[in-house]
Amino acid sequence: MERAQAATKNIANGVLLAAAGSIAFSGKAIIVKLAYRYGVDAVTLIMYRMLFALPIFAAMAWWASRGQPALTRSDWFGVLGLGFSGYYLASFLDFAGLAFISASLERLILYLNPTLVLLLGLLLYRRKTGLRQMVGMAISYSGVALVFGHELAIWDGSQRTGAAWGALLVFLSAVCYAVYLVYSGELVKRLGAFRLVGMATTVACLFCLLQFVLLRPLAAALVAPEVIWLSLLNATICTAVPVLLVMLAIERIGAALTAQTGMIGPMATILMGVLILGEPFTGWIAAGTVLVIAGIFVVTRPGH
């Protein structure tokens, strides 16, 4: 009896951790949209986010590396490649895209990630994809198309061009992160999840800082105080904390249930977009969100 109660409590704690991590991560788009109101650009904004996150991720990498074997040359190349694709490039494209589209649409596009992992597996490794997965992908993409089409319909010519560009950037961000997930499997087995995430995100932070130094004059770092505080919040509550919460959730309830619980993410972003940013909530957005979540549920549901 006590074992059953302990197991139930462990599952409940894991679900709460996964939900909290998903909601916290969903706040990233809201903070980015708020920061854009102060005239900052994507290069500067992501520089500040990663500057504040760097000590946290470096500490994570150090902690997870204690007593572990040193990395080989191939391991270092793997960490550099995954850090560049999965965290630096994916984050920068996402930030750049958010300058043109709503936080709601951004979250729905990024939520297509499991379908992109399936497609990459099909293209790169010839992994078989069943009819159920194909149907799920079709449902999810129709949901994004519905919301995207609605945004295009309510804007004029220049805004439509910007929306198309922003959606493309965010979609490419999702592709970059899917590449990270597909290629990180073997490295995770050798280094462990915490160590790999800590090292890859540290690499991404350094890439973002280097990008700012190469593309912007140092005077561009002089931004409104609100941008600093928003970036600090983004780096901690919406970046580092969700990573830790999701890792802890996976330890308790596994990756599958953690991913299913993460479906709360798009709804959290849409709700925060309405309450904080004043973004409209229409029947089109509601229908698109239901389709995306339903499709991902079908894609990620274990086969029978």
GUNU-151288 format. One line per field, with one value per residue (C-alpha): x, y, z; residue in one letter. Coordinates in nm, 2 decimals, m for minus. Layout:
# residues N
u	[X/...]
v	[Y/...]
w	[Z/...]
aa	[A/...]
# end
This chain:
# residues 304
u	[0.00/0.28/0.47/0.16/0.11/0.48/0.46/0.15/0.31/0.62/0.41/0.21/0.53/0.68/0.37/0.38/0.75/0.68/0.38/0.58/0.87/0.65/0.47/0.80/0.95/0.63/0.69/1.00/0.80/0.61/0.92/1.08/0.77/0.78/1.15/1.09/0.87/1.18/1.35/1.61/1.70/1.73/2.11/2.13/1.84/1.97/2.31/2.17/1.97/2.27/2.50/2.29/2.23/2.60/2.70/2.41/2.48/2.86/2.79/2.56/2.83/3.09/2.87/2.77/3.13/3.27/3.44/3.35/3.60/3.74/3.58/3.74/3.80/3.48/3.29/3.40/3.30/2.96/2.91/3.01/2.78/2.48/2.53/2.55/2.24/2.02/2.06/2.24/2.09/1.75/1.73/1.84/1.60/1.32/1.40/1.42/1.09/0.91/0.97/0.71/0.45/0.24/0.36/0.06/0.16/0.53/0.45/0.23/0.50/0.76/0.53/0.56/0.90/0.80/0.68/1.00/1.20/0.99/1.05/1.43/1.44/1.26/1.50/1.83/1.78/1.49/1.30/0.95/0.66/0.32/m0.02/m0.11/0.20/0.13/m0.23/m0.11/0.13/m0.14/m0.37/m0.09/0.02/m0.34/m0.38/m0.07/m0.19/m0.53/m0.38/m0.12/m0.38/m0.59/m0.30/m0.24/m0.60/m0.62/m0.30/m0.20/0.07/0.38/0.26/0.18/0.53/0.67/0.44/0.55/0.92/0.87/0.69/0.96/1.23/1.05/0.99/1.37/1.43/1.21/1.41/1.74/1.62/1.49/1.84/1.98/1.73/1.80/2.18/2.21/2.11/2.45/2.62/2.36/2.44/2.81/2.80/2.46/2.17/2.27/2.64/2.55/2.28/2.51/2.80/2.59/2.41/2.74/2.87/2.55/2.60/2.95/2.83/2.56/2.82/3.06/2.78/2.70/3.07/3.11/2.78/2.71/2.92/2.96/2.74/2.45/2.47/2.33/1.96/1.66/1.68/1.36/1.54/1.80/1.55/1.34/1.65/1.75/1.40/1.42/1.76/1.66/1.28/1.22/1.55/1.76/1.48/1.26/1.57/1.61/1.24/1.20/1.51/1.38/1.04/1.19/1.37/1.04/0.79/0.99/1.02/0.69/0.47/0.68/0.62/0.25/0.23/0.42/0.11/0.00/0.28/0.09/m0.22/0.00/0.16/m0.17/m0.32/m0.02/m0.03/m0.39/m0.34/0.00/0.05/m0.31/m0.31/m0.65/m0.80/m1.02/m1.21/m0.94/m0.66/m0.86/m0.93/m0.57/m0.44/m0.68/m0.57/m0.19/m0.22/m0.44/m0.20/0.10/m0.09/m0.15/0.21/0.37/0.12/0.28/0.17/m0.03]
v	[0.00/0.24/0.15/0.23/0.56/0.65/0.56/0.77/1.06/1.03/1.03/1.33/1.52/1.43/1.56/1.88/1.93/1.87/2.11/2.38/2.34/2.36/2.68/2.84/2.77/2.90/3.24/3.30/3.42/3.66/3.81/3.85/4.02/4.26/4.34/4.42/4.71/4.89/4.90/4.62/4.38/4.00/4.00/4.22/4.06/3.70/3.82/3.94/3.63/3.41/3.63/3.59/3.22/3.14/3.11/2.88/2.64/2.65/2.55/2.27/2.14/2.15/1.98/1.70/1.65/1.58/1.24/1.17/1.08/1.36/1.43/1.28/1.49/1.35/1.43/1.79/1.81/1.67/1.91/2.21/2.09/2.03/2.35/2.54/2.38/2.30/2.60/2.89/2.88/2.75/3.02/3.30/3.21/3.19/3.53/3.68/3.53/3.66/4.01/3.94/3.69/3.65/3.45/3.21/3.12/3.09/2.84/2.63/2.62/2.51/2.25/2.07/1.95/1.58/1.56/1.71/1.45/1.18/1.33/1.36/1.00/0.90/1.10/1.03/0.68/0.54/0.48/0.36/0.59/0.44/0.56/0.69/0.91/1.05/1.13/1.30/1.51/1.61/1.72/1.92/2.10/2.18/2.35/2.57/2.65/2.75/3.00/3.13/3.18/3.38/3.60/3.67/3.75/4.02/4.20/4.42/4.36/4.45/4.28/3.96/3.96/4.00/3.72/3.48/3.56/3.53/3.20/3.06/3.17/3.00/2.69/2.67/2.71/2.41/2.22/2.31/2.18/1.86/1.81/1.84/1.58/1.34/1.35/1.38/1.02/0.86/1.15/1.15/0.78/0.86/1.19/1.19/1.43/1.69/1.70/1.73/2.00/2.20/2.19/2.24/2.54/2.68/2.66/2.83/3.11/3.17/3.17/3.43/3.66/3.62/3.70/4.03/4.13/4.06/4.21/4.50/4.79/4.78/5.08/4.86/4.70/5.02/4.93/5.03/4.90/4.70/4.50/4.40/4.29/4.10/3.93/3.82/3.68/3.51/3.35/3.22/3.15/3.08/2.91/2.75/2.66/2.47/2.27/2.15/2.09/1.88/1.68/1.61/1.52/1.27/1.10/1.05/0.97/0.91/1.10/0.99/1.11/1.43/1.50/1.44/1.68/1.94/1.98/2.24/2.47/2.61/2.68/2.86/3.08/3.17/3.26/3.47/3.63/3.74/3.86/4.02/4.12/4.19/3.95/3.85/3.51/3.40/3.09/3.04/3.03/2.79/2.56/2.56/2.49/2.20/2.05/2.09/1.94/1.65/1.58/1.57/1.35/1.10/1.12/1.07/0.81/0.47/0.21/m0.09]
w	[0.00/0.10/m0.22/m0.43/m0.26/m0.30/m0.67/m0.72/m0.54/m0.76/m1.08/m0.95/m0.87/m1.21/m1.39/m1.19/m1.28/m1.65/m1.65/m1.47/m1.70/m2.01/m1.88/m1.78/m2.12/m2.29/m2.13/m2.35/m2.65/m2.43/m2.28/m2.63/m2.76/m2.46/m2.51/m2.88/m2.77/m2.64/m2.99/m2.94/m3.22/m3.22/m3.22/m2.91/m2.73/m2.76/m2.66/m2.33/m2.27/m2.33/m2.13/m1.82/m1.89/m1.94/m1.57/m1.51/m1.79/m1.73/m1.37/m1.49/m1.73/m1.45/m1.20/m1.45/m1.55/m1.20/m1.19/m1.56/m1.83/m2.04/m2.38/m2.69/m3.00/m3.17/m2.85/m2.87/m3.23/m3.14/m2.86/m3.08/m3.37/m3.14/m2.95/m3.27/m3.43/m3.13/m2.91/m3.09/m3.44/m3.32/m3.06/m3.29/m3.57/m3.31/m3.17/m3.52/m3.63/m3.32/m3.45/m3.73/m3.59/m3.28/m2.98/m3.03/m3.39/m3.29/m3.02/m3.25/m3.52/m3.26/m3.13/m3.47/m3.35/m3.30/m3.66/m3.78/m3.58/m3.75/m4.10/m4.04/m3.92/m4.24/m4.46/m4.29/m4.15/m4.36/m4.04/m4.12/m4.05/m4.00/m4.12/m3.77/m3.76/m4.11/m4.02/m3.70/m3.89/m4.14/m3.85/m3.68/m4.00/m4.09/m3.75/m3.81/m4.16/m4.02/m3.77/m4.02/m4.29/m4.04/m3.96/m4.32/m4.38/m4.12/m4.23/m4.52/m4.79/m4.59/m4.28/m4.48/m4.62/m4.26/m4.13/m4.40/m4.33/m3.95/m3.98/m4.21/m3.95/m3.67/m3.87/m3.95/m3.58/m3.52/m3.79/m3.63/m3.29/m3.45/m3.60/m3.25/m3.12/m3.40/m3.37/m2.99/m2.92/m2.91/m2.74/m2.47/m2.40/m2.37/m2.18/m2.00/m2.06/m1.80/m1.91/m2.28/m2.22/m2.00/m2.25/m2.56/m2.41/m2.29/m2.65/m2.77/m2.53/m2.66/m3.02/m2.93/m2.76/m3.05/m3.30/m3.12/m3.11/m3.49/m3.61/m3.37/m3.23/m2.85/m2.82/m2.92/m2.58/m2.44/m2.42/m2.20/m1.84/m1.91/m2.17/m1.92/m1.66/m1.92/m2.05/m1.70/m1.64/m1.98/m1.90/m1.56/m1.54/m1.91/m2.01/m1.73/m1.49/m1.75/m1.86/m1.50/m1.44/m1.75/m1.67/m1.32/m1.47/m1.71/m1.42/m1.25/m1.52/m1.84/m2.16/m2.31/m2.03/m1.99/m2.36/m2.33/m2.03/m2.23/m2.45/m2.20/m2.35/m2.65/m2.44/m2.18/m2.45/m2.60/m2.26/m2.17/m2.51/m2.45/m2.09/m2.12/m2.48/m2.57/m2.86/m2.99/m2.91/m3.19/m3.29/m3.56/m3.30/m3.08/m3.37/m3.49/m3.14/m3.09/m3.43/m3.35/m3.01/m3.13/m3.41/m3.18/m2.95/m3.23/m3.35/m3.00/m2.87/m2.84/m3.10/m3.00]
aa	[M/E/R/A/Q/A/A/T/K/N/I/A/N/G/V/L/L/A/A/A/G/S/I/A/F/S/G/K/A/I/I/V/K/L/A/Y/R/Y/G/V/D/A/V/T/L/I/M/Y/R/M/L/F/A/L/P/I/F/A/A/M/A/W/W/A/S/R/G/Q/P/A/L/T/R/S/D/W/F/G/V/L/G/L/G/F/S/G/Y/Y/L/A/S/F/L/D/F/A/G/L/A/F/I/S/A/S/L/E/R/L/I/L/Y/L/N/P/T/L/V/L/L/L/G/L/L/L/Y/R/R/K/T/G/L/R/Q/M/V/G/M/A/I/S/Y/S/G/V/A/L/V/F/G/H/E/L/A/I/W/D/G/S/Q/R/T/G/A/A/W/G/A/L/L/V/F/L/S/A/V/C/Y/A/V/Y/L/V/Y/S/G/E/L/V/K/R/L/G/A/F/R/L/V/G/M/A/T/T/V/A/C/L/F/C/L/L/Q/F/V/L/L/R/P/L/A/A/A/L/V/A/P/E/V/I/W/L/S/L/L/N/A/T/I/C/T/A/V/P/V/L/L/V/M/L/A/I/E/R/I/G/A/A/L/T/A/Q/T/G/M/I/G/P/M/A/T/I/L/M/G/V/L/I/L/G/E/P/F/T/G/W/I/A/A/G/T/V/L/V/I/A/G/I/F/V/V/T/R/P/G/H]
# end
